[in-house]
Amino acid sequence: MLSQWRFSLRAAAAAALLVISAPGGHASDKELIPRQLPKEQQEKLQRFLQAHEKPKTFMPADAKVVGSQPGNVDAPLEGAKGKPVKQYLVQITSHRLVPGQEQVTKADVYYYRPNPEKGKRGITVKHTVDLTTGEQVGQTEVILNGRAPLAREELAEAVELAKEKSAAVQELYKGREKNAVRWEYLQLMIQRKSEPHEPGDRAVTLVFTVSADKEETPPAPVRVVVNLTKGVVTPGPK
């Protein structure tokens, strides 16, 4: 079963360009830093992000594993050896203000790491940062059942997969300027196995539409489900 768990649709021809044009992802990383934090704390967070942007291993060393794997599947938490490890910054949340303190002193940083071995589940990695020093406090956590938001890089990948593997999407783009086709997305949570989808897979529904003149009847929207974990594209719900 596929359930929707992020309910904000984003119109995204422009967003797609922003993802592609952001070198190294640094621009999007900065945008995730809470703007309500003082400038000094924002700078410390930025330095922490720069120091942690390139993981060496899929599983962080000495990390605390939190939760159970989706679908109650007991599988080894390892990526394919020798393959590069990717990670995407997906969320930064500042802690609540503690009574007696003038400002927030900690924030949680969440990364999503796709498994280097295609088809296997990724992990969410959480660090807690002391905003007064810019250093990590406590143990790194690997969250198995976390619903990490999709990163911009993942959305860009999903759109390219849809263009590559969906004949209906290809037909929509055929003979049109790229800017004439727009897309919106809704992230999905897969609750139970339903081929080719499994619990824990990263998946998104994309809806492609065409901007038409008043005299022209636009074609019907094209909906597809892109499973980033499996690298497959299937027709979406009508």
N, CA and C of each residue as an Amber inpcrd file, in Angstrom:
protein
   714
   0.8510000  -1.1890000   0.0000000   0.0000000   0.0000000   0.0000000
   0.8870000   1.2390000   0.0000000   0.4920000   2.2310000  -0.8040000
   1.2170000   3.4930000  -0.8560000   0.4010000   4.5360000  -0.1160000
   0.9920000   5.2020000   0.8560000   0.2960000   6.2670000   1.5710000
   1.0450000   7.5710000   1.3800000   0.2790000   8.6530000   1.2640000
   0.8900000   9.9650000   1.1170000   1.1360000  10.5280000   2.5040000
   2.3530000  11.0390000   2.7180000   2.6010000  11.5770000   4.0490000
   3.1650000  12.9710000   4.0370000   3.5030000  13.4760000   2.8600000
   3.7850000  14.8980000   2.7750000   2.7050000  15.4840000   1.8900000
   1.9900000  16.4510000   2.4150000   0.8060000  16.8980000   1.7150000
   1.0040000  18.2160000   0.9810000   2.2030000  18.7590000   0.9660000
   2.4370000  19.9940000   0.2350000   2.9660000  19.6770000  -1.1470000
   2.1920000  20.0370000  -2.1660000   2.6360000  19.8820000  -3.5410000
   3.4600000  21.0950000  -3.9160000   4.5280000  20.8830000  -4.6620000
   5.3600000  21.9890000  -5.1050000   5.3650000  22.0440000  -6.6230000
   4.9520000  23.1850000  -7.1760000   5.0960000  23.3790000  -8.6030000
   6.5680000  23.5180000  -8.8720000   7.0750000  22.8620000  -9.9220000
   8.4980000  22.6870000  -9.8370000   9.3330000  22.7500000 -11.0710000
   8.9230000  23.3930000 -12.0950000   9.8590000  23.5740000 -13.2040000
  11.0270000  24.4130000 -12.7130000  10.7170000  25.5040000 -11.9750000
  11.7710000  26.3630000 -11.4550000  12.5880000  25.6540000 -10.4040000
  11.9280000  24.8850000  -9.5350000  12.6510000  24.1690000  -8.4820000
  13.6410000  23.1890000  -9.0750000  13.2620000  22.5470000 -10.1710000
  14.1580000  21.5870000 -10.7980000  15.4190000  22.2750000 -11.2800000
  15.2640000  23.4630000 -11.8280000  16.4330000  24.2070000 -12.3020000
  17.3230000  24.6030000 -11.1260000  16.6930000  24.9650000 -10.0190000
  17.4630000  25.3500000  -8.8420000  18.2840000  24.1890000  -8.3210000
  17.6970000  22.9970000  -8.3170000  18.4340000  21.8140000  -7.8520000
  19.6370000  21.5650000  -8.7320000  19.4220000  21.6030000 -10.0230000
  20.4850000  21.2740000 -10.9600000  21.6000000  22.3040000 -10.9270000
  21.2180000  23.5770000 -10.6850000  22.2230000  24.6290000 -10.7800000
  22.9620000  24.8820000  -9.4740000  22.5380000  24.2140000  -8.3850000
  23.2010000  24.4370000  -7.1050000  24.4700000  23.6110000  -7.0350000
  25.6720000  24.2160000  -7.1940000  26.9080000  23.4410000  -7.2230000
  27.2000000  22.7830000  -5.8940000  27.3510000  21.4450000  -5.9370000
  27.7310000  20.7200000  -4.7270000  26.6500000  20.6670000  -3.6780000
  25.4710000  21.2440000  -3.9770000  24.3860000  21.2070000  -3.0080000
  24.5240000  22.2150000  -1.8890000  25.5470000  23.0840000  -1.9380000
  25.7740000  23.9970000  -0.8210000  24.6410000  24.9950000  -0.6520000
  24.0710000  25.4750000  -1.7700000  22.9990000  26.4600000  -1.6850000
  21.8060000  25.8900000  -0.9290000  21.4010000  24.6620000  -1.2470000
  20.2560000  24.0610000  -0.5740000  20.5750000  23.7610000   0.8860000
  21.8330000  23.4100000   1.1920000  22.2210000  23.1770000   2.5800000
  21.9990000  24.4380000   3.4150000  22.4230000  25.5710000   2.8840000
  22.2710000  26.8320000   3.6040000  20.8100000  27.1550000   3.8490000
  19.9780000  26.8680000   2.8620000  18.5630000  27.1900000   2.9740000
  17.8790000  26.3870000   4.0780000  18.4380000  25.2320000   4.4510000
  17.8260000  24.4030000   5.4880000  18.2040000  24.8540000   6.8980000
  19.1870000  25.7300000   7.0250000  19.5700000  26.2400000   8.3420000
  18.4760000  27.1700000   8.8500000  17.9330000  26.9160000  10.0540000
  16.8390000  27.7560000  10.5720000  17.2210000  29.2280000  10.6260000
  16.4240000  30.0610000   9.9810000  16.7310000  31.4890000   9.8900000
  16.5170000  32.2250000  11.2110000  15.7770000  31.6110000  12.1560000
  15.5450000  32.2820000  13.4230000  16.7730000  32.2240000  14.3330000
  17.7580000  31.3930000  13.9790000  18.9700000  31.3020000  14.8010000
  19.8450000  32.5310000  14.5930000  20.5640000  32.9500000  15.6200000
  21.5010000  34.0630000  15.4600000  22.5470000  33.7480000  14.3950000
  23.0810000  34.7890000  13.7810000  24.0380000  34.6240000  12.6910000
  25.2280000  33.7700000  13.1100000  25.7210000  33.9660000  14.3220000
  26.8840000  33.2070000  14.7960000  26.5630000  31.7130000  14.8620000
  25.3610000  31.3680000  15.3260000  24.9760000  29.9650000  15.3890000
  24.7990000  29.3920000  13.9790000  24.2410000  30.1820000  13.0620000
  24.0930000  29.7290000  11.6880000  25.4570000  29.4180000  11.0660000
  26.4330000  30.2500000  11.3560000  27.7800000  30.0360000  10.8140000
  28.4110000  28.7730000  11.3810000  28.1930000  28.5320000  12.6630000
  28.7240000  27.3030000  13.2820000  28.0600000  26.0650000  12.6720000
  26.7650000  26.1430000  12.4320000  26.0650000  25.0370000  11.7910000
  26.6000000  24.8010000  10.3760000  26.8470000  25.8910000   9.6650000
  27.3680000  25.7620000   8.3100000  28.7250000  25.0840000   8.3030000
  29.5780000  25.4100000   9.2520000  30.8950000  24.7630000   9.3360000
  30.7410000  23.2790000   9.6710000  29.7670000  22.9520000  10.5290000
  29.5210000  21.5450000  10.8530000  29.0880000  20.7890000   9.5940000
  28.2130000  21.3840000   8.8100000  27.7390000  20.7440000   7.5840000
  28.8880000  20.5160000   6.6050000  29.7500000  21.4970000   6.4750000
  30.8910000  21.3610000   5.5710000  31.8180000  20.2380000   6.0100000
  31.9580000  20.0680000   7.3210000  32.8540000  19.0270000   7.8390000
  32.2590000  17.6310000   7.7030000  30.9490000  17.5430000   7.5020000
  30.2860000  16.2410000   7.4570000  29.6490000  15.9290000   6.1060000
  30.0050000  16.6830000   5.0750000  29.3130000  16.5090000   3.7920000
  29.7740000  15.2870000   3.0020000  30.9070000  14.6900000   3.3480000
  31.4170000  13.5550000   2.5790000  31.6760000  12.3590000   3.4960000
  30.6820000  11.5030000   3.6890000  30.8780000  10.3280000   4.5620000
  31.7910000   9.3080000   3.8950000  32.5510000   8.6110000   4.7130000
  33.4750000   7.5950000   4.1870000  32.8300000   6.2170000   4.1230000
  31.8960000   5.9650000   5.0240000  31.2390000   4.6560000   5.0690000
  29.7340000   4.8360000   5.1080000  29.0090000   3.8100000   4.6530000
  27.5490000   3.8680000   4.6630000  27.0220000   3.9610000   6.0900000
  27.4790000   3.0740000   6.9540000  27.0930000   3.1120000   8.3590000
  28.1000000   3.9240000   9.1490000  27.6690000   4.9790000   9.8660000
  28.6070000   5.7560000  10.6740000  29.2210000   4.8880000  11.7690000
  30.4720000   5.1300000  12.0490000  31.1580000   4.3680000  13.0980000
  30.5470000   4.6710000  14.4640000  30.3500000   3.6260000  15.2440000
  29.8650000   3.7470000  16.6260000  28.5050000   4.4370000  16.7250000
  27.6810000   4.3100000  15.7080000  26.3640000   4.9380000  15.7420000
  25.3780000   4.0980000  16.5490000  24.4100000   4.7660000  17.1380000
  23.3290000   4.1000000  17.8550000  22.1880000   3.8530000  16.8780000
  21.7560000   2.6110000  16.7320000  20.6680000   2.2680000  15.8200000
  19.3360000   2.4230000  16.5540000  18.4350000   3.1970000  15.9670000
  17.1500000   3.5080000  16.5900000  16.0230000   2.9640000  15.7320000
  15.0940000   2.2210000  16.3440000  13.9300000   1.7160000  15.6400000
  14.1970000   0.3940000  14.9480000  13.1550000  -0.1150000  14.2860000
  13.2600000  -1.3610000  13.5410000  13.1310000  -1.0650000  12.0650000
  13.6280000  -1.9740000  11.2390000  13.5780000  -1.7510000   9.8060000
  12.1380000  -1.8300000   9.3100000  11.7940000  -1.0030000   8.2970000
  10.4360000  -1.0190000   7.7620000  10.0330000  -2.4230000   7.3210000
   8.7830000  -2.7740000   7.6090000   8.2960000  -4.0810000   7.2070000
   8.8080000  -5.2060000   8.0840000   9.4610000  -4.8430000   9.2270000
  10.0160000  -5.8510000  10.1440000  10.9700000  -6.8120000   9.4380000
  11.7180000  -6.2660000   8.4910000  12.6790000  -7.0850000   7.7520000
  14.0200000  -7.0370000   8.4620000  14.5620000  -8.1800000   8.7590000
  15.8550000  -8.2640000   9.4380000  16.9390000  -8.4380000   8.3910000
  17.5070000  -7.3300000   7.9370000  18.5300000  -7.3550000   6.8950000
  19.7660000  -6.6210000   7.3980000  20.9460000  -7.0090000   6.9520000
  22.1590000  -6.3510000   7.4100000  22.2080000  -4.8880000   6.9830000
  22.6440000  -4.0410000   7.8880000  22.7270000  -2.6140000   7.6150000
  24.0910000  -2.2870000   7.0230000  24.3020000  -2.7370000   5.8370000
  25.5810000  -2.5070000   5.1910000  25.3600000  -2.0950000   3.7510000
  26.2560000  -1.2660000   3.2670000  26.2350000  -0.9260000   1.8560000
  27.2760000  -1.7540000   1.1250000  27.2010000  -1.7260000  -0.1990000
  28.1560000  -2.4830000  -0.9950000  29.5640000  -1.9170000  -0.8060000
  30.5020000  -2.7830000  -0.4740000  31.8660000  -2.3290000  -0.2280000
  32.5170000  -1.8660000  -1.5340000  33.2790000  -0.7940000  -1.4130000
  34.0000000  -0.2920000  -2.5730000  33.2140000   0.7020000  -3.4050000
  31.9200000   0.8510000  -3.1320000  31.1100000   1.8040000  -3.8840000
  31.0320000   3.1220000  -3.1230000  31.0020000   4.2430000  -3.8510000
  30.9460000   5.5530000  -3.1730000  29.6570000   5.7150000  -2.3840000
  29.7520000   6.4230000  -1.2640000  28.6040000   6.6560000  -0.3970000
  28.0880000   8.0750000  -0.6210000  26.8030000   8.1770000  -0.8960000
  26.1670000   9.4810000  -1.0520000  25.3550000   9.7980000   0.1990000
  25.1940000  11.0870000   0.4540000  24.2550000  11.4760000   1.4960000
  23.6690000  12.8340000   1.1380000  22.4450000  13.0530000   1.5840000
  21.7490000  14.2990000   1.2990000  21.2800000  14.9170000   2.6030000
  21.5610000  16.1910000   2.7800000  21.0110000  16.9060000   3.9260000
  19.5190000  17.1170000   3.6750000  18.6650000  16.6370000   4.6000000
  17.2300000  16.7210000   4.3530000  16.4730000  17.5740000   5.3690000
  17.0620000  17.7900000   6.5620000  16.3180000  18.5490000   7.5650000
  17.2370000  19.0020000   8.6850000  16.9780000  20.2080000   9.1940000
  17.6360000  20.7100000  10.4040000  16.5490000  21.2750000  11.3060000
  16.4740000  20.7720000  12.5240000  15.4620000  21.2500000  13.4680000
  16.1470000  21.7280000  14.7450000  15.8520000  22.9430000  15.1260000
  16.4160000  23.4630000  16.3740000  15.5920000  22.9790000  17.5450000
  16.2480000  22.7530000  18.6830000  15.5460000  22.3160000  19.8890000
  14.6880000  23.4590000  20.4430000  13.7680000  23.0920000  21.3230000
  12.9490000  24.1210000  21.9620000  13.7700000  24.9150000  22.9700000
  13.3420000  26.1380000  23.1780000  14.0230000  26.9880000  24.1470000
  13.7860000  26.4490000  25.5540000  14.8760000  26.2590000  26.2990000
  14.7960000  25.7620000  27.6700000  14.5290000  26.9350000  28.6130000
  13.5810000  26.7960000  29.5620000  13.3250000  27.8870000  30.5140000
  14.6040000  28.3380000  31.2080000  14.8070000  29.6320000  31.2360000
  16.0090000  30.1830000  31.8580000  17.1190000  30.4770000  30.8730000
  17.0180000  29.9520000  29.6450000  18.0140000  30.2360000  28.6120000
  17.5040000  31.3350000  27.6870000  18.4340000  32.1630000  27.2160000
  18.0590000  33.2650000  26.3410000  17.9000000  32.8360000  24.8920000
  18.5570000  31.7340000  24.5200000  18.4620000  31.2840000  23.1430000
  18.6270000  29.7650000  23.0690000  18.1830000  29.2070000  21.9650000
  18.3180000  27.7670000  21.7350000  19.7970000  27.4170000  21.6520000
  20.1670000  26.2620000  22.2080000  21.5850000  25.8920000  22.2240000
  21.8990000  24.6270000  21.4310000  20.8770000  23.9400000  20.9240000
  21.1270000  22.6900000  20.1880000  20.2160000  22.5990000  18.9710000
  20.6730000  21.8290000  17.9950000  19.8800000  21.5520000  16.7980000
  20.1900000  20.1480000  16.3110000  19.2050000  19.5050000  15.7180000
  19.3810000  18.1700000  15.1400000  19.5390000  18.2880000  13.6260000
  20.5470000  17.6100000  13.1090000  20.8350000  17.6070000  11.6740000
  20.5490000  16.2130000  11.1340000  19.7160000  16.1300000  10.0950000
  19.3250000  14.8410000   9.5250000  19.8490000  14.7140000   8.0950000
  20.5160000  13.5940000   7.8310000  20.9630000  13.2530000   6.4820000
  20.2620000  11.9720000   6.0410000  20.0040000  11.8600000   4.7470000
  19.5570000  10.5900000   4.2050000  20.6770000  10.0170000   3.3480000
  21.0010000   8.7380000   3.5940000  22.0360000   8.0610000   2.8090000
  21.4210000   6.9130000   2.0120000  21.3320000   7.0510000   0.6950000
  20.8700000   5.9150000  -0.1070000  21.8810000   4.7910000  -0.0410000
  21.3940000   3.5680000  -0.0580000  22.2950000   2.4190000  -0.0030000
  23.1170000   2.3570000  -1.2910000  24.4350000   2.2110000  -1.1910000
  25.2650000   2.1050000  -2.4050000  24.8750000   0.9250000  -3.2910000
  24.2300000  -0.0800000  -2.6820000  23.7850000  -1.2330000  -3.4640000
  22.3320000  -1.0060000  -3.8950000  22.1350000  -0.8680000  -5.1990000
  20.8270000  -0.5260000  -5.7430000  19.7680000  -1.5270000  -5.3010000
  18.6160000  -0.9950000  -4.8990000  17.5080000  -1.8450000  -4.5020000
  17.4000000  -2.0710000  -3.0100000  18.4720000  -1.7460000  -2.2540000
  18.4390000  -1.9310000  -0.8050000  18.1320000  -0.6080000  -0.1130000
  17.5680000  -0.7100000   1.0760000  17.1170000   0.4740000   1.7910000
  18.2770000   1.3490000   2.2460000  18.0040000   2.6340000   2.2770000
  18.9640000   3.5780000   2.8260000  18.7090000   3.8100000   4.3060000
  19.4150000   4.7670000   4.8800000  19.2810000   5.0660000   6.2990000
  19.2050000   6.5740000   6.5110000  18.5970000   6.9590000   7.6310000
  18.5970000   8.3530000   8.0590000  19.6140000   8.5040000   9.1840000
  20.4940000   9.4680000   9.0530000  21.5530000   9.6950000  10.0440000
  21.2780000  11.0200000  10.7630000  21.3040000  10.9600000  12.0880000
  21.0000000  12.1440000  12.8950000  22.1970000  12.5310000  13.7570000
  22.5550000  13.8090000  13.6980000  23.5740000  14.3790000  14.5810000
  22.9200000  15.4900000  15.4070000  23.2830000  15.5760000  16.6750000
  22.8620000  16.7120000  17.5000000  24.0580000  17.6370000  17.6730000
  23.8520000  18.9190000  17.3550000  24.9430000  19.8940000  17.3280000
  24.7600000  20.9120000  18.4440000  25.8280000  21.1690000  19.1920000
  25.8490000  22.2450000  20.1860000  26.0860000  23.5460000  19.4260000
  25.0930000  24.4310000  19.4280000  25.1770000  25.6510000  18.6370000
  26.1230000  26.6900000  19.2220000  26.5500000  26.4820000  20.4500000
  27.5070000  27.4180000  21.0460000  28.9380000  27.0980000  20.6340000
  29.1820000  25.8290000  20.2700000  30.5350000  25.4220000  19.8810000
  30.6180000  24.9530000  18.4230000  29.4790000  24.5540000  17.8640000
  29.4970000  23.9980000  16.5130000  29.9350000  22.5510000  16.4680000
  30.0500000  21.9070000  17.6440000  30.4970000  20.5170000  17.7130000
  29.3240000  19.5890000  18.0160000  29.4750000  18.3290000  17.6410000
  28.4450000  17.3440000  17.9340000  28.4320000  17.0050000  19.4110000
  27.2330000  16.7820000  19.9240000  27.0820000  16.2960000  21.2930000
  26.2820000  14.9910000  21.2410000  26.6490000  14.0690000  22.1060000
  25.9600000  12.7930000  22.1120000  26.3810000  11.9100000  20.9500000
  25.6980000  10.7970000  20.8300000  26.0530000   9.7700000  19.8640000
  25.3010000   9.9750000  18.5470000  25.9870000   9.6970000  17.4480000
  25.3180000   9.7030000  16.1530000  24.2470000   8.6150000  16.1470000
  23.0750000   8.9250000  15.5880000  21.9870000   7.9550000  15.5300000
  21.6960000   7.5650000  14.0850000  21.4400000   6.2860000  13.8710000
  20.9430000   5.7860000  12.5900000  19.4850000   5.4010000  12.8090000
  18.5770000   6.1250000  12.1620000  17.1470000   5.9280000  12.3500000
  16.6200000   5.0560000  11.2140000  16.0580000   3.9150000  11.5770000
  15.6250000   2.9470000  10.5680000  14.2120000   3.1980000  10.0770000
  13.3530000   3.7020000  10.9470000  11.9640000   3.8920000  10.5390000
  11.5950000   5.3650000  10.4260000  12.6050000   6.2160000  10.2400000
  12.3440000   7.6390000  10.0930000  11.7720000   7.9620000   8.7200000
  10.9360000   8.9700000   8.6480000  10.3500000   9.4000000   7.3800000
  11.0650000  10.6570000   6.9100000  12.3040000  10.5110000   6.5230000
  13.1060000  11.6610000   6.1250000  12.5430000  12.2890000   4.8620000
  12.4120000  13.6250000   4.8200000  11.9340000  14.2810000   3.6030000
  12.8680000  14.0100000   2.4300000  12.3320000  14.1070000   1.2270000
  13.1600000  13.9600000   0.0340000  14.0650000  15.1710000  -0.1280000
  15.2900000  14.9190000  -0.5070000  16.2300000  15.9930000  -0.7980000
  15.9890000  16.5200000  -2.2130000  16.4500000  17.7150000  -2.4800000
  16.2960000  18.2970000  -3.8150000  16.9890000  17.4400000  -4.8660000
  18.1330000  16.8910000  -4.4930000  18.8510000  16.0400000  -5.4400000
  18.0190000  14.8130000  -5.8090000  17.2960000  14.2680000  -4.8130000
  16.4640000  13.1040000  -5.0730000  15.2820000  13.4610000  -5.9810000
  14.7140000  14.6360000  -5.7800000  13.6210000  15.0770000  -6.6480000
  14.0930000  15.2360000  -8.0840000  15.2770000  15.8200000  -8.2460000
  15.8300000  15.9730000  -9.5940000  16.0490000  14.6080000 -10.2390000
  16.5440000  13.6530000  -9.4520000  16.7540000  12.3000000  -9.9670000
  15.4240000  11.6490000 -10.3470000  14.3890000  11.8690000  -9.5220000
  13.0770000  11.2920000  -9.8010000  12.5100000  11.8250000 -11.1090000
  12.6600000  13.1230000 -11.3480000  12.1480000  13.7130000 -12.5880000
  12.8810000  13.1320000 -13.7960000  14.1940000  12.9890000 -13.6920000
  14.9630000  12.4350000 -14.8170000  14.5930000  10.9760000 -15.0670000
  14.3570000  10.2120000 -13.9970000  13.9330000   8.8200000 -14.1680000
  12.5780000   8.7430000 -14.8740000  11.6680000   9.6500000 -14.5030000
  10.3520000   9.6690000 -15.1390000  10.4730000   9.9800000 -16.6260000
  11.3320000  10.9330000 -16.9680000  11.5360000  11.2840000 -18.3810000
  12.1640000  10.1310000 -19.1580000  13.0270000   9.3860000 -18.4810000
  13.7590000   8.3070000 -19.1440000  12.9100000   7.0480000 -19.3100000
  12.0570000   6.7460000 -18.3080000  11.4230000   5.4300000 -18.2760000
   9.9080000   5.4390000 -18.4940000   9.2910000   6.6090000 -18.5760000
   7.8500000   6.6680000 -18.7770000   7.5440000   7.1520000 -20.1930000
   6.9080000   6.2880000 -20.9980000   6.5370000   6.6760000 -22.3600000
   5.5230000   7.8150000 -22.3400000   4.6200000   7.8210000 -21.3570000
   3.6110000   8.8770000 -21.2660000   4.2480000  10.2350000 -20.9880000
   5.2630000  10.2520000 -20.1080000   5.9610000  11.5060000 -19.8250000
   6.7420000  11.9620000 -21.0540000   7.3870000  11.0530000 -21.7240000
   8.1250000  11.3800000 -22.9400000   7.2060000  11.9820000 -23.9970000
   6.0050000  11.4320000 -24.1250000   5.0360000  11.9390000 -25.1020000
   4.6040000  13.3600000 -24.7500000   4.5080000  13.6360000 -23.4460000
   4.1120000  14.9730000 -23.0000000   5.1660000  16.0190000 -23.3730000
   6.4340000  15.6390000 -23.3020000   7.5280000  16.5640000 -23.6310000
   7.7500000  16.6710000 -25.1410000   7.2910000  15.6850000 -25.8850000
   7.5750000  15.6190000 -27.3280000   7.0380000  16.8450000 -28.0590000
   7.9480000  17.5370000 -28.7860000   7.5630000  18.6920000 -29.5810000
   7.2740000  19.9450000 -28.7850000   7.5700000  19.9380000 -27.4860000
   7.3050000  21.1060000 -26.6450000   8.5920000  21.6360000 -26.0330000
   8.5850000  22.9140000 -25.7230000   9.6820000  23.4950000 -24.9580000
   9.6580000  22.9040000 -23.5490000  10.8390000  22.7020000 -22.9890000
  10.9070000  22.1070000 -21.6520000  10.1210000  22.9200000 -20.6250000
  10.1600000  24.2500000 -20.7570000   9.4810000  25.0930000 -19.7860000
   7.9680000  25.0240000 -19.8920000   7.4590000  24.4260000 -20.9680000
   6.0070000  24.2910000 -21.1210000   5.4560000  23.1710000 -20.2530000
   6.3190000  22.2770000 -19.8160000   5.8990000  21.1610000 -18.9650000
   6.3060000  21.4450000 -17.5230000   5.3260000  21.3390000 -16.6400000
   5.5930000  21.5570000 -15.2220000   5.3190000  20.2680000 -14.4560000
   5.9120000  20.1770000 -13.2600000   5.6370000  18.9960000 -12.4460000
   5.4590000  19.3850000 -10.9920000   4.6710000  18.5740000 -10.3110000
   4.4640000  18.6920000  -8.8780000   4.7290000  17.3340000  -8.2560000
   4.9890000  17.3170000  -6.9560000   5.3100000  16.0260000  -6.3430000
   4.6260000  15.8690000  -5.0030000   4.4730000  14.6270000  -4.6340000
   3.9680000  14.2550000  -3.3140000   4.7510000  13.0440000  -2.8570000
   5.4730000  13.1830000  -1.7490000   6.2670000  12.0600000  -1.2560000
   5.3590000  10.9650000  -0.7150000   5.7680000   9.7240000  -0.9030000
   4.9580000   8.5790000  -0.4940000   5.6130000   7.7990000   0.6330000
   4.7960000   7.1710000   1.4590000   5.2690000   6.2130000   2.4400000
   4.7010000   4.8570000   2.0490000   5.5540000   3.8990000   1.8260000
   5.1120000   2.5690000   1.4240000   4.9340000   1.7230000   2.6820000
   3.7180000   1.3240000   2.9310000   3.3940000   0.6390000   4.1790000
   3.4900000  -0.8800000   4.0780000   3.2750000  -1.4200000   2.8920000
   3.3530000  -2.8740000   2.7370000   3.8610000  -3.2010000   1.3450000
   4.3660000  -4.3950000   1.1880000   4.9400000  -4.7940000  -0.0930000
   3.8630000  -4.8910000  -1.1650000   4.1320000  -4.2830000  -2.2950000
   3.2570000  -4.3300000  -3.4590000   4.1450000  -4.1000000  -4.6650000
   4.4710000  -5.1690000  -5.3720000   5.4670000  -5.1030000  -6.4440000
   5.2920000  -3.8780000  -7.3360000   6.3980000  -3.1780000  -7.6070000
   7.7740000  -3.4770000  -7.1950000   8.1710000  -2.7780000  -5.8930000
   7.1980000  -2.2360000  -5.1590000   7.4970000  -1.4020000  -3.9990000
   7.5320000  -2.2250000  -2.7110000   8.4290000  -1.8130000  -1.7910000
   8.5500000  -2.4580000  -0.4860000   8.6430000  -1.3980000   0.5940000
   8.2220000  -1.7280000   1.8270000   8.3680000  -0.7740000   2.9310000
   9.8210000  -0.3090000   3.0580000   9.9850000   0.9790000   3.2480000
  11.3250000   1.5440000   3.3680000  11.8640000   2.1360000   2.0860000
  11.2330000   1.8330000   0.9390000  11.6760000   2.4100000  -0.3280000
  11.3940000   3.9130000  -0.3450000  12.2560000   4.6560000  -1.0250000
  12.0360000   6.0870000  -1.2280000  11.2170000   6.2480000  -2.4990000
  10.0350000   6.8010000  -2.3790000   9.1470000   6.8860000  -3.5360000
   8.4160000   8.2210000  -3.5480000   8.0330000   8.6500000  -4.7490000
   7.3610000   9.9320000  -4.9090000   6.3970000   9.8530000  -6.0820000
   5.2410000  10.4750000  -5.9320000   4.3220000  10.6380000  -7.0470000
   4.6390000  11.9560000  -7.7460000   4.8190000  11.9070000  -9.0490000
   5.0410000  13.1070000  -9.8530000   3.8470000  13.2980000 -10.7750000
   3.3770000  14.5240000 -10.8540000   2.2780000  14.8670000 -11.7590000
   2.7950000  15.8950000 -12.7570000   2.8400000  15.5150000 -14.0330000
   3.3230000  16.3820000 -15.1000000   2.1310000  17.0180000 -15.8140000
   2.1800000  18.3400000 -16.0080000   1.1210000  19.0510000 -16.7160000
   1.7460000  19.9790000 -17.7520000   0.9220000  20.3860000 -18.7070000
   1.3860000  21.2590000 -19.7890000   0.6790000  22.6020000 -19.7020000
   1.4570000  23.6710000 -19.8070000   0.8760000  25.0070000 -19.8840000
   0.3890000  25.2390000 -21.3100000  -0.8920000  25.5330000 -21.4880000
  -1.4590000  25.6960000 -22.8270000  -2.0710000  27.0760000 -22.9940000
  -2.1340000  27.5380000 -24.2570000  -2.8070000  28.7940000 -24.5610000
  -4.3100000  28.6340000 -24.3670000  -5.0130000  29.7680000 -24.3250000
  -6.4510000  29.7220000 -24.1220000  -7.1580000  28.9560000 -25.2330000
  -6.5940000  29.0680000 -26.4700000  -7.2260000  28.4030000 -27.6050000
  -6.9180000  26.9100000 -27.6680000  -5.9450000  26.4750000 -26.8950000
  -5.4970000  25.0760000 -26.9600000  -6.0530000  24.2710000 -25.7910000
  -6.4850000  23.0620000 -26.0710000  -6.9200000  22.1510000 -25.0120000
  -5.7090000  21.3750000 -24.5070000  -5.3110000  21.5820000 -23.2640000
  -4.1130000  20.8970000 -22.7620000  -4.3390000  19.3970000 -22.6300000
  -3.2970000  18.6020000 -22.8190000  -3.4340000  17.1560000 -22.6150000
  -3.6730000  16.8380000 -21.1480000  -4.1800000  15.6520000 -20.9030000
  -4.4470000  15.2350000 -19.5210000  -3.1410000  15.1480000 -18.7380000
  -3.1740000  15.4650000 -17.4530000  -1.9620000  15.3220000 -16.6360000
  -1.4620000  13.8890000 -16.6500000  -0.1620000  13.7370000 -16.5400000
   0.4530000  12.4050000 -16.4780000   0.9720000  12.1900000 -15.0550000
   0.5090000  11.1150000 -14.4310000   0.9260000  10.7850000 -13.0600000
   1.7620000   9.5200000 -13.0700000   2.9040000   9.5870000 -12.4130000
   3.7590000   8.4090000 -12.2960000   4.2630000   8.2980000 -10.8660000
   4.5750000   7.0800000 -10.4570000   5.2380000   6.8310000  -9.1750000
   6.6790000   6.4390000  -9.4590000   7.6080000   7.1950000  -8.9020000
   9.0270000   6.9250000  -9.0910000   9.5790000   6.3300000  -7.7920000
  10.0850000   5.1160000  -7.8840000  10.7100000   4.4600000  -6.7420000
  12.2160000   4.6330000  -6.8870000  12.7760000   5.5330000  -6.0930000
  14.2010000   5.8510000  -6.1990000  15.0740000   4.7080000  -5.7060000
  14.5940000   3.9550000  -4.7400000  15.3710000   2.8290000  -4.2150000
  15.5480000   1.7560000  -5.2790000  14.4700000   1.4340000  -5.9570000
  14.5070000   0.3860000  -6.9760000  14.8880000   0.9150000  -8.3580000
  14.7640000   2.2230000  -8.5540000  15.0570000   2.7980000  -9.8590000
  13.9970000   2.4810000 -10.8940000  12.7330000   2.3550000 -10.4520000
  11.6520000   1.9970000 -11.3760000  10.5890000   3.0850000 -11.3930000
   9.8640000   3.1470000 -12.5110000   8.7810000   4.1200000 -12.6840000
   7.5210000   3.3540000 -13.0700000   6.4220000   3.5940000 -12.3580000
   5.1620000   2.9230000 -12.6460000   4.0660000   3.9880000 -12.8080000
   2.9770000   3.6530000 -13.5140000   1.8650000   4.6110000 -13.6440000
   1.3200000   4.9950000 -12.2770000   0.9540000   6.2570000 -12.1360000
   0.4100000   6.7280000 -10.8750000  -1.0930000   6.5780000 -10.8090000
  -1.6850000   6.8750000  -9.6490000  -3.1370000   6.7670000  -9.5030000
  -3.8390000   7.7750000 -10.3940000  -4.9730000   7.3960000 -10.9040000
  -5.7650000   8.2870000 -11.7610000  -6.4070000   9.3850000 -10.9440000
